């Protein structure tokens, strides 16, 4: 279930709200960001502020990312693989 929720983070209710919005140029991603919904796009942790003193790059050269829920993982350059970081 969690995998499906991560793949499709929007509900029918969210889509209805988007359709009723007053901005006809607003995209689903714009709406999701405004509502605080997950967008599937991890944010890169700023190199100047590494999370919990973790290196910003692992031994494979993958960047450290943080998702909307605060989970940390090193993500491969192609975005298809990850190495979760325990807290």
Long-range contacts (C-beta under 8 A, 24 or more apart in sequence): 6-38, 6-40, 7-40, 9-37, 9-38, 9-39, 9-40, 10-37, 36-68, 37-68, 38-67, 38-68, 38-69, 39-68, 42-66, 42-67, 42-73, 42-75, 43-67, 45-72, 51-85, 52-87, 54-85, 58-83
